[in-house]
Amino acid sequence: MSQTPRIDAHHHLWRYDAEAFGWIDPASVIARDYDTESLAGALASRKIAAAIAVQARQVPEETQMLLDAAARGTAICGVVGWIDLRADDIAERLAAEAAPMLVGYRHIVQDEPDADFLLGDAFVRGVRAVAARGLTYDLLIDHRQLATVPAFLDRVGTGRFVIDHAAKPAIASGGWQPWAERLAAAAACPGVMCKVSGLVTEADHRHWTADDLARYLDHVFTVFGPERVMWGSDWPVCLLAAEYGAVYDVIDAYVARHCPEARDGIFGGHALAFYKPVTGAAASP
């Protein structure tokens, strides 16, 4: 039996506020608080040992909120926070925020109107500073910024990078290009990984099927290879389209059919190697 703990590489927590979370429809299922107790129930539904908490707001308090949640003895084994990566004193800010549970950072680039946002000098400098501290950087992008990923990675240099939600393909409408060719170009860059997370919410929320996701998963696994893919639930955002268990099951079934030998890595080992989380929290349940 495998000794690799199952890890959810991508989830969120929040205290819902309509103004702070303007992207959430006030009538939707996710327009409420999601805390560590509700997270524990979701993880337990599929015997997930631990999880990586990822920022959902671009405010300084967000990182500390997630670290506080992790410190309460929950299953959170690492935090991907937010910081103003374009700040002139970014190196000093990173040093001041350093904490064992803080494994990396993310910026919500998908909401930036500039398709070349990743290539801005200040932003590149900030991500270099993150990498210099041995921390990770999550790329939350869509197909617009995906085109700039090779140039971005070339400018930043060495580091640990992961593309969230497979760069959000337009599954609901059957969209394919330019996403597919741009993802392949990004995958050709050494070291960058990809999360198969958030895909159900890119599909038709009410009527999606495993077959709807299959073409996109085929492409992700072909261009990255199973050794550079990790699973994340994107809970509670995934609840717009599916319960936690269904989000796990659809990827688990795909992996069982196509690359069962990579299952331990995709559902835990790759997240452990990439994020290097506080592994005491990532013991088997």
C-alpha positions as CSV (number, residue, x, y, z in Angstrom):
1,M,0.0,0.0,0.0
2,S,1.3,3.5,-0.9
3,Q,2.9,5.5,1.9
4,T,2.5,8.8,-0.1
5,P,-0.1,11.0,1.5
6,R,-2.9,12.3,-0.7
7,I,-2.6,16.1,-1.0
8,D,-5.1,18.5,-2.4
9,A,-2.7,21.0,-4.1
10,H,-5.3,23.8,-4.4
11,H,-8.1,25.0,-2.2
12,H,-9.3,28.3,-0.7
13,L,-10.8,29.6,2.5
14,W,-12.8,32.8,3.0
15,R,-15.1,34.8,5.2
16,Y,-17.6,35.9,2.5
17,D,-18.2,39.6,2.0
18,A,-20.0,40.8,-1.1
19,E,-17.7,43.8,-1.7
20,A,-14.5,41.9,-1.1
21,F,-15.6,39.0,-3.3
22,G,-17.2,40.9,-6.2
23,W,-16.6,38.0,-8.6
24,I,-18.9,35.8,-6.6
25,D,-22.6,35.8,-7.5
26,P,-24.4,36.7,-4.3
27,A,-27.0,34.0,-5.1
28,S,-24.4,31.2,-5.7
29,V,-23.6,28.3,-3.4
30,I,-20.1,29.8,-2.7
31,A,-21.5,33.1,-1.4
32,R,-20.9,32.1,2.2
33,D,-18.1,31.5,4.6
34,Y,-15.8,28.5,4.0
35,D,-13.6,27.7,7.0
36,T,-11.3,25.0,8.2
37,E,-14.2,22.9,9.6
38,S,-15.9,22.7,6.2
39,L,-12.5,22.0,4.6
40,A,-12.0,19.1,6.9
41,G,-15.3,17.6,5.8
42,A,-14.4,17.9,2.2
43,L,-11.0,16.3,2.6
44,A,-12.4,13.5,4.6
45,S,-14.9,12.6,1.9
46,R,-12.0,11.2,-0.2
47,K,-9.4,10.6,2.6
48,I,-7.2,13.4,1.6
49,A,-4.5,13.9,4.2
50,A,-3.5,17.5,3.7
51,A,-4.0,20.5,1.5
52,I,-2.3,23.6,0.1
53,A,-4.3,26.8,0.9
54,V,-4.1,29.3,-1.9
55,Q,-4.9,33.1,-1.8
56,A,-8.2,34.3,-3.2
57,R,-7.9,38.1,-2.5
58,Q,-5.1,40.5,-3.3
59,V,-4.8,42.2,0.1
60,P,-2.0,41.9,2.6
61,E,-4.2,40.4,5.2
62,E,-5.0,37.4,3.0
63,T,-1.7,35.6,3.6
64,Q,-1.9,36.0,7.4
65,M,-5.5,34.8,7.4
66,L,-4.4,31.6,5.7
67,L,-1.3,31.2,8.0
68,D,-3.5,31.6,11.0
69,A,-5.9,28.9,9.7
70,A,-3.0,26.6,9.2
71,A,-1.6,27.2,12.7
72,R,-4.8,26.0,14.3
73,G,-3.8,22.4,13.7
74,T,-5.8,21.8,10.6
75,A,-4.9,19.7,7.6
76,I,-3.3,22.7,5.8
77,C,0.3,21.9,5.2
78,G,1.3,24.9,3.1
79,V,0.1,28.4,2.2
80,V,0.4,30.1,-1.2
81,G,-0.1,33.8,-0.2
82,W,-0.3,37.2,-1.9
83,I,2.2,40.0,-1.7
84,D,2.7,43.1,-3.9
85,L,5.3,41.6,-6.1
86,R,5.8,44.9,-7.9
87,A,6.9,46.7,-4.7
88,D,10.3,48.4,-4.8
89,D,11.2,46.8,-1.5
90,I,9.9,43.3,-2.3
91,A,13.0,41.5,-1.0
92,E,12.6,43.2,2.4
93,R,8.8,42.4,2.4
94,L,9.4,38.8,1.6
95,A,11.9,38.5,4.4
96,A,9.5,40.1,6.9
97,E,6.7,37.7,6.0
98,A,8.8,34.5,6.1
99,A,7.1,31.7,7.9
100,P,7.6,27.9,7.8
101,M,4.1,27.2,6.5
102,L,4.4,29.9,3.7
103,V,5.5,28.0,0.7
104,G,4.9,30.4,-2.2
105,Y,2.9,33.3,-3.7
106,R,0.4,34.0,-6.4
107,H,-1.0,37.0,-8.2
108,I,-4.4,36.9,-9.9
109,V,-3.0,37.7,-13.3
110,Q,-6.1,36.5,-15.2
111,D,-7.9,39.7,-14.0
112,E,-5.2,42.0,-15.4
113,P,-6.2,43.7,-18.6
114,D,-2.7,43.7,-20.0
115,A,-2.0,40.5,-21.8
116,D,1.7,41.1,-21.3
117,F,1.4,41.7,-17.5
118,L,3.8,38.8,-16.7
119,L,6.6,40.6,-18.6
120,G,6.5,43.8,-16.7
121,D,10.0,44.6,-15.3
122,A,8.7,45.2,-11.7
123,F,6.7,42.0,-11.7
124,V,9.6,39.9,-13.1
125,R,11.9,41.4,-10.4
126,G,9.3,40.4,-7.7
127,V,9.0,36.8,-8.9
128,R,12.8,36.5,-9.1
129,A,12.9,37.6,-5.4
130,V,10.3,34.9,-4.6
131,A,12.4,32.3,-6.4
132,A,15.6,33.5,-4.7
133,R,14.0,32.7,-1.3
134,G,13.3,29.1,-2.5
135,L,9.5,29.8,-2.7
136,T,7.1,28.8,-5.4
137,Y,5.1,30.9,-7.8
138,D,1.6,29.9,-9.0
139,L,0.5,31.2,-12.4
140,L,-3.2,32.0,-12.4
141,I,-3.6,32.9,-16.1
142,D,-5.9,32.4,-19.1
143,H,-5.0,31.9,-22.7
144,R,-4.0,35.6,-23.2
145,Q,-1.2,35.5,-20.6
146,L,-0.4,31.9,-21.4
147,A,1.2,33.2,-24.7
148,T,3.8,35.1,-22.6
149,V,4.7,32.2,-20.2
150,P,7.9,31.1,-22.1
151,A,9.3,34.6,-22.3
152,F,8.3,35.2,-18.6
153,L,10.1,32.0,-17.4
154,D,13.1,32.8,-19.5
155,R,13.3,36.3,-17.9
156,V,12.8,35.1,-14.3
157,G,15.3,32.2,-14.6
158,T,15.4,29.3,-12.2
159,G,12.5,28.6,-9.8
160,R,9.5,26.5,-9.2
161,F,6.4,27.4,-11.2
162,V,3.0,25.8,-11.7
163,I,0.2,26.8,-14.0
164,D,-3.1,26.8,-12.1
165,H,-6.3,25.2,-13.6
166,A,-4.4,24.2,-16.8
167,A,-4.7,27.9,-17.8
168,K,-8.5,27.8,-17.9
169,P,-9.5,26.3,-21.2
170,A,-12.9,27.2,-22.5
171,I,-14.4,23.8,-22.0
172,A,-18.1,24.8,-21.9
173,S,-17.9,26.3,-25.4
174,G,-15.5,23.6,-26.7
175,G,-12.8,26.1,-27.2
176,W,-9.4,24.7,-28.2
177,Q,-7.1,27.2,-29.8
178,P,-5.1,29.2,-29.0
179,W,-5.1,27.5,-25.6
180,A,-3.8,24.2,-26.8
181,E,-0.8,25.4,-28.7
182,R,0.1,28.0,-26.1
183,L,-0.1,25.4,-23.3
184,A,2.2,23.1,-25.3
185,A,4.7,26.0,-25.7
186,A,4.6,26.6,-21.9
187,A,5.0,22.9,-21.2
188,A,8.2,22.9,-23.3
189,C,9.8,25.1,-20.7
190,P,11.9,23.1,-18.2
191,G,10.6,22.7,-14.7
192,V,7.1,24.3,-15.0
193,M,4.3,22.1,-13.7
194,C,0.5,22.1,-14.3
195,K,-2.5,21.6,-11.9
196,V,-5.5,19.7,-13.2
197,S,-7.7,21.8,-11.0
198,G,-10.7,24.1,-11.6
199,L,-11.7,22.3,-14.8
200,V,-15.2,21.5,-13.9
201,T,-16.0,25.2,-13.4
202,E,-14.7,25.8,-16.9
203,A,-17.2,23.3,-18.2
204,D,-21.0,23.6,-18.3
205,H,-21.7,23.9,-14.6
206,R,-25.0,21.9,-14.7
207,H,-24.4,19.4,-17.4
208,W,-20.7,18.6,-17.6
209,T,-19.5,15.0,-18.0
210,A,-16.1,13.3,-17.8
211,D,-16.1,13.1,-21.6
212,D,-16.2,16.9,-21.8
213,L,-13.0,17.1,-19.8
214,A,-11.2,14.2,-21.5
215,R,-9.9,16.0,-24.6
216,Y,-8.4,18.7,-22.4
217,L,-6.9,16.3,-19.9
218,D,-5.4,14.3,-22.8
219,H,-3.6,17.4,-24.0
220,V,-2.4,18.4,-20.5
221,F,-1.0,14.9,-19.8
222,T,0.6,14.7,-23.3
223,V,2.4,18.0,-23.2
224,F,3.5,18.0,-19.6
225,G,3.7,14.3,-19.0
226,P,2.2,12.7,-15.8
227,E,5.4,13.5,-13.9
228,R,4.6,17.3,-14.1
229,V,0.9,17.2,-13.2
230,M,-0.7,17.6,-9.8
231,W,-4.3,17.5,-8.7
232,G,-6.1,20.2,-6.9
233,S,-9.8,20.5,-6.1
234,D,-10.2,24.3,-6.3
235,W,-12.7,23.9,-3.5
236,P,-15.0,25.7,-2.7
237,V,-15.1,27.3,-6.2
238,C,-15.6,23.8,-7.6
239,L,-19.0,23.7,-5.8
240,L,-20.4,25.8,-8.6
241,A,-20.2,22.7,-10.7
242,A,-19.6,19.7,-8.5
243,E,-19.2,18.4,-5.0
244,Y,-15.6,17.8,-3.8
245,G,-15.9,14.0,-4.3
246,A,-16.9,14.3,-7.9
247,V,-14.0,16.6,-8.6
248,Y,-11.6,14.1,-7.2
249,D,-13.3,11.1,-8.8
250,V,-13.2,12.4,-12.4
251,I,-9.5,12.9,-12.3
252,D,-8.9,9.7,-10.4
253,A,-10.8,7.7,-13.0
254,Y,-8.8,9.4,-15.8
255,V,-5.5,8.6,-14.1
256,A,-6.6,5.0,-13.5
257,R,-7.3,4.6,-17.2
258,H,-4.3,6.4,-18.7
259,C,-1.4,6.5,-16.2
260,P,-2.1,4.5,-13.1
261,E,1.6,4.2,-12.3
262,A,1.7,8.0,-11.8
263,R,-1.3,8.1,-9.3
264,D,0.8,8.6,-6.1
265,G,2.6,11.5,-7.7
266,I,-0.4,13.3,-9.2
267,F,-2.4,13.0,-5.9
268,G,0.3,13.9,-3.5
269,G,3.9,13.2,-4.3
270,H,4.3,15.9,-6.9
271,A,2.8,18.5,-4.5
272,L,5.1,17.4,-1.8
273,A,8.2,17.8,-4.0
274,F,7.0,21.1,-5.5
275,Y,5.7,23.0,-2.5
276,K,8.0,21.3,0.1
277,P,5.2,21.8,2.7
278,V,5.3,21.2,6.4
279,T,5.0,17.5,6.1
280,G,4.0,16.8,9.7
281,A,0.5,17.9,8.6
282,A,0.6,15.6,5.6
283,A,0.4,12.3,7.4
284,S,-1.9,9.6,6.2
285,P,-5.4,9.9,7.7
